[in-house]
């Protein structure tokens, strides 16, 4: 289940963030993809990711134990999520 999104920051053209489980542990192995493109990033052991994306793009978060989640980007910056 997707629980939380936090957006902030101003790094133009990029979205970064941390993906965690409901206990706050990094959810490594999550694949983050810009919907409709071949642009993607794999979340590392620390739960962090960075992906090149534009305003109004949709990020798709895929993890083998969770249903995919789609988030429309409202501004460049940080999107943290917990499943």
N, CA, C and O atoms as CSV, one atom per row, in Angstrom:
chain,resi,resn,atom,element,x,y,z
A,1,UNK,N,N,0.847,-1.187,0.000
A,1,UNK,CA,C,0.000,0.000,0.000
A,1,UNK,C,C,0.885,1.240,0.000
A,1,UNK,O,O,1.895,1.291,0.702
A,2,UNK,N,N,0.511,2.211,-0.770
A,2,UNK,CA,C,1.264,3.449,-0.881
A,2,UNK,C,C,0.786,4.408,0.199
A,2,UNK,O,O,-0.414,4.660,0.311
A,3,UNK,N,N,1.694,4.940,0.985
A,3,UNK,CA,C,1.298,5.733,2.136
A,3,UNK,C,C,1.561,7.229,2.051
A,3,UNK,O,O,0.750,8.012,2.546
A,4,UNK,N,N,2.671,7.659,1.440
A,4,UNK,CA,C,3.038,9.062,1.616
A,4,UNK,C,C,3.877,9.565,0.455
A,4,UNK,O,O,4.714,8.838,-0.081
A,5,UNK,N,N,3.649,10.813,0.072
A,5,UNK,CA,C,4.482,11.510,-0.905
A,5,UNK,C,C,4.882,12.846,-0.296
A,5,UNK,O,O,4.051,13.538,0.291
A,6,UNK,N,N,6.134,13.202,-0.432
A,6,UNK,CA,C,6.589,14.514,0.012
A,6,UNK,C,C,7.344,15.141,-1.153
A,6,UNK,O,O,8.268,14.529,-1.689
A,7,UNK,N,N,6.966,16.345,-1.549
A,7,UNK,CA,C,7.637,17.020,-2.651
A,7,UNK,C,C,8.311,18.293,-2.147
A,7,UNK,O,O,7.740,19.039,-1.352
A,8,UNK,N,N,9.528,18.527,-2.618
A,8,UNK,CA,C,10.244,19.752,-2.265
A,8,UNK,C,C,11.439,19.891,-3.184
A,8,UNK,O,O,11.724,18.988,-3.971
A,9,UNK,N,N,12.136,20.995,-3.097
A,9,UNK,CA,C,13.374,21.168,-3.842
A,9,UNK,C,C,13.160,21.781,-5.213
A,9,UNK,O,O,12.028,21.952,-5.665
A,10,UNK,N,N,14.268,22.109,-5.867
A,10,UNK,CA,C,14.182,22.813,-7.139
A,10,UNK,C,C,15.204,22.332,-8.162
A,10,UNK,O,O,15.511,23.098,-9.075
A,11,UNK,N,N,15.755,21.119,-8.078
A,11,UNK,CA,C,16.757,20.692,-9.050
A,11,UNK,C,C,16.074,20.444,-10.385
A,11,UNK,O,O,15.367,19.449,-10.553
A,12,UNK,N,N,16.282,21.336,-11.322
A,12,UNK,CA,C,15.574,21.316,-12.596
A,12,UNK,C,C,15.867,20.036,-13.387
A,12,UNK,O,O,17.023,19.665,-13.589
A,13,UNK,N,N,14.797,19.375,-13.828
A,13,UNK,CA,C,14.931,18.218,-14.686
A,13,UNK,C,C,15.117,16.899,-13.968
A,13,UNK,O,O,15.171,15.855,-14.618
A,14,UNK,N,N,15.218,16.910,-12.649
A,14,UNK,CA,C,15.423,15.669,-11.915
A,14,UNK,C,C,14.444,15.547,-10.752
A,14,UNK,O,O,14.009,16.535,-10.161
A,15,UNK,N,N,14.123,14.309,-10.456
A,15,UNK,CA,C,13.359,13.981,-9.256
A,15,UNK,C,C,14.216,12.997,-8.477
A,15,UNK,O,O,14.757,12.048,-9.045
A,16,UNK,N,N,14.336,13.222,-7.190
A,16,UNK,CA,C,15.064,12.313,-6.316
A,16,UNK,C,C,14.164,11.949,-5.152
A,16,UNK,O,O,13.128,12.576,-4.934
A,17,UNK,N,N,14.560,10.946,-4.418
A,17,UNK,CA,C,13.780,10.599,-3.247
A,17,UNK,C,C,14.256,9.324,-2.600
A,17,UNK,O,O,15.251,8.721,-3.000
A,18,UNK,N,N,13.511,8.936,-1.586
A,18,UNK,CA,C,13.801,7.712,-0.845
A,18,UNK,C,C,12.526,6.884,-0.767
A,18,UNK,O,O,11.450,7.404,-0.472
A,19,UNK,N,N,12.660,5.601,-1.034
A,19,UNK,CA,C,11.541,4.671,-0.994
A,19,UNK,C,C,11.739,3.754,0.212
A,19,UNK,O,O,12.786,3.122,0.351
A,20,UNK,N,N,10.737,3.684,1.076
A,20,UNK,CA,C,10.827,2.858,2.281
A,20,UNK,C,C,9.587,1.986,2.439
A,20,UNK,O,O,8.560,2.211,1.799
A,21,UNK,N,N,9.709,0.981,3.311
A,21,UNK,CA,C,8.538,0.196,3.676
A,21,UNK,C,C,7.818,0.923,4.811
A,21,UNK,O,O,8.248,1.997,5.231
A,22,UNK,N,N,6.733,0.344,5.304
A,22,UNK,CA,C,5.943,1.027,6.331
A,22,UNK,C,C,6.683,1.190,7.664
A,22,UNK,O,O,6.265,1.963,8.525
A,23,UNK,N,N,7.789,0.451,7.822
A,23,UNK,CA,C,8.596,0.564,9.041
A,23,UNK,C,C,9.757,1.539,8.878
A,23,UNK,O,O,10.556,1.716,9.798
A,24,UNK,N,N,9.853,2.176,7.700
A,24,UNK,CA,C,10.926,3.130,7.459
A,24,UNK,C,C,12.207,2.516,6.924
A,24,UNK,O,O,13.206,3.220,6.775
A,25,UNK,N,N,12.206,1.214,6.628
A,25,UNK,CA,C,13.387,0.547,6.079
A,25,UNK,C,C,13.464,0.795,4.575
A,25,UNK,O,O,12.434,0.795,3.900
A,26,UNK,N,N,14.669,1.006,4.038
A,26,UNK,CA,C,14.807,1.228,2.595
A,26,UNK,C,C,14.213,0.069,1.798
A,26,UNK,O,O,14.423,-1.095,2.139
A,27,UNK,N,N,13.482,0.385,0.752
A,27,UNK,CA,C,12.834,-0.636,-0.081
A,27,UNK,C,C,13.633,-0.767,-1.377
A,27,UNK,O,O,13.173,-0.403,-2.460
A,28,UNK,N,N,14.869,-1.310,-1.222
A,28,UNK,CA,C,15.738,-1.445,-2.393
A,28,UNK,C,C,15.141,-2.442,-3.379
A,28,UNK,O,O,14.346,-3.312,-3.024
A,29,UNK,N,N,15.556,-2.279,-4.622
A,29,UNK,CA,C,15.033,-3.144,-5.674
A,29,UNK,C,C,13.784,-2.587,-6.335
A,29,UNK,O,O,13.285,-3.173,-7.295
A,30,UNK,N,N,13.267,-1.466,-5.841
A,30,UNK,CA,C,12.117,-0.828,-6.482
A,30,UNK,C,C,12.599,-0.215,-7.789
A,30,UNK,O,O,13.653,0.418,-7.835
A,31,UNK,N,N,11.826,-0.405,-8.846
A,31,UNK,CA,C,12.138,0.181,-10.144
A,31,UNK,C,C,11.269,1.413,-10.323
A,31,UNK,O,O,10.049,1.347,-10.175
A,32,UNK,N,N,11.898,2.539,-10.641
A,32,UNK,CA,C,11.190,3.794,-10.890
A,32,UNK,C,C,11.336,4.088,-12.380
A,32,UNK,O,O,12.453,4.170,-12.891
A,33,UNK,N,N,10.202,4.247,-13.083
A,33,UNK,CA,C,10.213,4.466,-14.523
A,33,UNK,C,C,9.350,5.668,-14.862
A,33,UNK,O,O,8.297,5.877,-14.259
A,34,UNK,N,N,9.802,6.466,-15.842
A,34,UNK,CA,C,8.968,7.531,-16.380
A,34,UNK,C,C,8.011,6.851,-17.348
A,34,UNK,O,O,8.439,6.285,-18.354
A,35,UNK,N,N,6.729,6.905,-17.050
A,35,UNK,CA,C,5.706,6.198,-17.829
A,35,UNK,C,C,5.788,6.578,-19.304
A,35,UNK,O,O,5.904,7.752,-19.657
A,36,UNK,N,N,5.724,5.554,-20.158
A,36,UNK,CA,C,5.745,5.764,-21.596
A,36,UNK,C,C,7.127,5.982,-22.187
A,36,UNK,O,O,7.255,6.306,-23.367
A,37,UNK,N,N,8.169,5.805,-21.368
A,37,UNK,CA,C,9.547,5.978,-21.852
A,37,UNK,C,C,10.381,4.776,-21.428
A,37,UNK,O,O,9.891,3.855,-20.774
A,38,UNK,N,N,11.646,4.809,-21.815
A,38,UNK,CA,C,12.610,3.800,-21.371
A,38,UNK,C,C,13.517,4.354,-20.278
A,38,UNK,O,O,14.543,3.756,-19.956
A,39,UNK,N,N,13.138,5.499,-19.708
A,39,UNK,CA,C,13.926,6.130,-18.648
A,39,UNK,C,C,13.550,5.493,-17.320
A,39,UNK,O,O,12.379,5.474,-16.939
A,40,UNK,N,N,14.555,4.969,-16.615
A,40,UNK,CA,C,14.270,4.328,-15.345
A,40,UNK,C,C,15.447,4.410,-14.395
A,40,UNK,O,O,16.562,4.760,-14.781
A,41,UNK,N,N,15.175,4.082,-13.151
A,41,UNK,CA,C,16.209,4.050,-12.116
A,41,UNK,C,C,15.866,2.937,-11.140
A,41,UNK,O,O,14.700,2.716,-10.814
A,42,UNK,N,N,16.885,2.248,-10.683
A,42,UNK,CA,C,16.700,1.197,-9.686
A,42,UNK,C,C,17.074,1.756,-8.323
A,42,UNK,O,O,18.138,2.354,-8.164
A,43,UNK,N,N,16.210,1.564,-7.348
A,43,UNK,CA,C,16.455,2.048,-5.985
A,43,UNK,C,C,17.530,1.177,-5.349
A,43,UNK,O,O,17.439,-0.051,-5.346
A,44,UNK,N,N,18.553,1.842,-4.809
A,44,UNK,CA,C,19.673,1.134,-4.196
A,44,UNK,C,C,19.394,0.664,-2.777
A,44,UNK,O,O,18.298,0.852,-2.250
A,45,UNK,N,N,20.405,0.048,-2.164
A,45,UNK,CA,C,20.282,-0.509,-0.820
A,45,UNK,C,C,19.921,0.553,0.214
A,45,UNK,O,O,19.334,0.236,1.248
A,46,UNK,N,N,20.267,1.812,-0.059
A,46,UNK,CA,C,19.949,2.900,0.868
A,46,UNK,C,C,18.542,3.457,0.644
A,46,UNK,O,O,18.103,4.347,1.372
A,47,UNK,N,N,17.832,2.931,-0.371
A,47,UNK,CA,C,16.471,3.371,-0.656
A,47,UNK,C,C,16.383,4.621,-1.515
A,47,UNK,O,O,15.286,5.108,-1.789
A,48,UNK,N,N,17.536,5.152,-1.948
A,48,UNK,CA,C,17.547,6.403,-2.706
A,48,UNK,C,C,17.485,6.169,-4.209
A,48,UNK,O,O,17.950,5.147,-4.713
A,49,UNK,N,N,16.899,7.140,-4.919
A,49,UNK,CA,C,16.868,7.113,-6.374
A,49,UNK,C,C,16.986,8.533,-6.905
A,49,UNK,O,O,16.721,9.505,-6.199
A,50,UNK,N,N,17.393,8.629,-8.173
A,50,UNK,CA,C,17.429,9.905,-8.892
A,50,UNK,C,C,17.079,9.578,-10.339
A,50,UNK,O,O,17.652,8.662,-10.930
A,51,UNK,N,N,16.137,10.328,-10.909
A,51,UNK,CA,C,15.686,10.053,-12.260
A,51,UNK,C,C,15.442,11.355,-13.009
A,51,UNK,O,O,14.936,12.323,-12.441
A,52,UNK,N,N,15.804,11.371,-14.280
A,52,UNK,CA,C,15.554,12.545,-15.122
A,52,UNK,C,C,14.098,12.493,-15.555
A,52,UNK,O,O,13.657,11.530,-16.181
A,53,UNK,N,N,13.361,13.537,-15.215
A,53,UNK,CA,C,11.937,13.588,-15.534
A,53,UNK,C,C,11.495,15.040,-15.599
A,53,UNK,O,O,12.133,15.923,-15.025
A,54,UNK,N,N,10.409,15.274,-16.297
A,54,UNK,CA,C,9.874,16.618,-16.480
A,54,UNK,C,C,8.577,16.809,-15.706
A,54,UNK,O,O,7.916,15.845,-15.319
A,55,UNK,N,N,8.228,18.068,-15.491
A,55,UNK,CA,C,6.941,18.405,-14.888
A,55,UNK,C,C,5.847,17.744,-15.743
A,55,UNK,O,O,5.935,17.736,-16.971
A,56,UNK,N,N,4.846,17.206,-15.102
A,56,UNK,CA,C,3.700,16.510,-15.708
A,56,UNK,C,C,3.998,15.096,-16.189
A,56,UNK,O,O,3.086,14.398,-16.632
A,57,UNK,N,N,5.276,14.650,-16.112
A,57,UNK,CA,C,5.545,13.232,-16.360
A,57,UNK,C,C,4.928,12.428,-15.222
A,57,UNK,O,O,4.638,12.961,-14.151
A,58,UNK,N,N,4.733,11.144,-15.473
A,58,UNK,CA,C,4.210,10.246,-14.443
A,58,UNK,C,C,5.293,9.234,-14.101
A,58,UNK,O,O,5.818,8.552,-14.982
A,59,UNK,N,N,5.624,9.141,-12.816
A,59,UNK,CA,C,6.565,8.126,-12.349
A,59,UNK,C,C,5.786,6.888,-11.943
A,59,UNK,O,O,4.746,6.978,-11.291
A,60,UNK,N,N,6.300,5.734,-12.334
A,60,UNK,CA,C,5.700,4.462,-11.938
A,60,UNK,C,C,6.708,3.755,-11.036
A,60,UNK,O,O,7.845,3.501,-11.434
A,61,UNK,N,N,6.274,3.441,-9.814
A,61,UNK,CA,C,7.101,2.738,-8.837
A,61,UNK,C,C,6.673,1.278,-8.812
A,61,UNK,O,O,5.521,0.968,-8.507
A,62,UNK,N,N,7.606,0.376,-9.135
A,62,UNK,CA,C,7.313,-1.061,-9.182
A,62,UNK,C,C,8.210,-1.800,-8.200
A,62,UNK,O,O,9.431,-1.643,-8.213
A,63,UNK,N,N,7.592,-2.601,-7.354
A,63,UNK,CA,C,8.340,-3.474,-6.450
A,63,UNK,C,C,7.659,-4.827,-6.464
A,63,UNK,O,O,6.430,-4.898,-6.502
A,64,UNK,N,N,8.433,-5.904,-6.434
A,64,UNK,CA,C,7.869,-7.234,-6.617
A,64,UNK,C,C,6.799,-7.622,-5.592
A,64,UNK,O,O,5.962,-8.474,-5.890
A,65,UNK,N,N,6.799,-7.034,-4.413
A,65,UNK,CA,C,5.826,-7.402,-3.388
A,65,UNK,C,C,4.681,-6.400,-3.245
A,65,UNK,O,O,3.841,-6.541,-2.356
A,66,UNK,N,N,4.644,-5.399,-4.110
A,66,UNK,CA,C,3.632,-4.352,-4.008
A,66,UNK,C,C,3.019,-4.049,-5.367
A,66,UNK,O,O,3.644,-4.268,-6.405
A,67,UNK,N,N,1.812,-3.553,-5.349
A,67,UNK,CA,C,1.134,-3.118,-6.557
A,67,UNK,C,C,1.826,-1.854,-7.083
A,67,UNK,O,O,2.200,-0.990,-6.290
A,68,UNK,N,N,2.006,-1.727,-8.420
A,68,UNK,CA,C,2.641,-0.517,-8.957
A,68,UNK,C,C,1.858,0.750,-8.569
A,68,UNK,O,O,0.631,0.745,-8.478
A,69,UNK,N,N,2.608,1.817,-8.346
A,69,UNK,CA,C,2.016,3.100,-7.978
A,69,UNK,C,C,2.462,4.147,-8.992
A,69,UNK,O,O,3.636,4.199,-9.357
A,70,UNK,N,N,1.527,4.982,-9.450
A,70,UNK,CA,C,1.836,6.052,-10.386
A,70,UNK,C,C,1.660,7.403,-9.698
A,70,UNK,O,O,0.677,7.639,-8.997
A,71,UNK,N,N,2.648,8.293,-9.919
A,71,UNK,CA,C,2.614,9.631,-9.321
A,71,UNK,C,C,2.945,10.646,-10.401
A,71,UNK,O,O,3.991,10.548,-11.043
A,72,UNK,N,N,2.072,11.613,-10.608
A,72,UNK,CA,C,2.328,12.691,-11.558
A,72,UNK,C,C,3.245,13.728,-10.902
A,72,UNK,O,O,3.017,14.143,-9.766
A,73,UNK,N,N,4.276,14.135,-11.628
A,73,UNK,CA,C,5.231,15.106,-11.103
A,73,UNK,C,C,4.650,16.512,-11.224
A,73,UNK,O,O,4.275,16.954,-12.310
A,74,UNK,N,N,4.585,17.197,-10.104
A,74,UNK,CA,C,4.067,18.570,-10.072
A,74,UNK,C,C,5.182,19.598,-10.163
A,74,UNK,O,O,4.976,20.706,-10.657
A,75,UNK,N,N,6.385,19.221,-9.678
A,75,UNK,CA,C,7.550,20.084,-9.774
A,75,UNK,C,C,8.793,19.233,-9.573
A,75,UNK,O,O,8.737,18.165,-8.964
A,76,UNK,N,N,9.921,19.719,-10.093
A,76,UNK,CA,C,11.175,19.008,-9.897
A,76,UNK,C,C,11.522,19.050,-8.416
A,76,UNK,O,O,11.236,20.036,-7.737
A,77,UNK,N,N,12.122,18.011,-7.928
A,77,UNK,CA,C,12.515,18.023,-6.528
A,77,UNK,C,C,12.539,16.629,-5.938
A,77,UNK,O,O,13.078,15.696,-6.534
A,78,UNK,N,N,11.951,16.496,-4.766
A,78,UNK,CA,C,12.011,15.255,-3.998
A,78,UNK,C,C,10.631,14.624,-3.890
A,78,UNK,O,O,9.653,15.283,-3.537
A,79,UNK,N,N,10.575,13.344,-4.198
A,79,UNK,CA,C,9.362,12.563,-3.934
A,79,UNK,C,C,9.794,11.354,-3.121
A,79,UNK,O,O,10.406,10.430,-3.656
A,80,UNK,N,N,9.478,11.355,-1.836
A,80,UNK,CA,C,9.717,10.222,-0.952
A,80,UNK,C,C,8.422,9.433,-0.870
A,80,UNK,O,O,7.332,10.004,-0.864
A,81,UNK,N,N,8.550,8.126,-0.808
A,81,UNK,CA,C,7.362,7.295,-0.744
A,81,UNK,C,C,7.589,6.116,0.180
A,81,UNK,O,O,8.709,5.624,0.315
A,82,UNK,N,N,6.514,5.666,0.818
A,82,UNK,CA,C,6.592,4.442,1.610
A,82,UNK,C,C,5.453,3.531,1.189
A,82,UNK,O,O,4.319,3.967,0.988
A,83,UNK,N,N,5.783,2.264,1.064
A,83,UNK,CA,C,4.821,1.234,0.670
A,83,UNK,C,C,4.460,0.385,1.869
A,83,UNK,O,O,3.661,-0.543,1.751
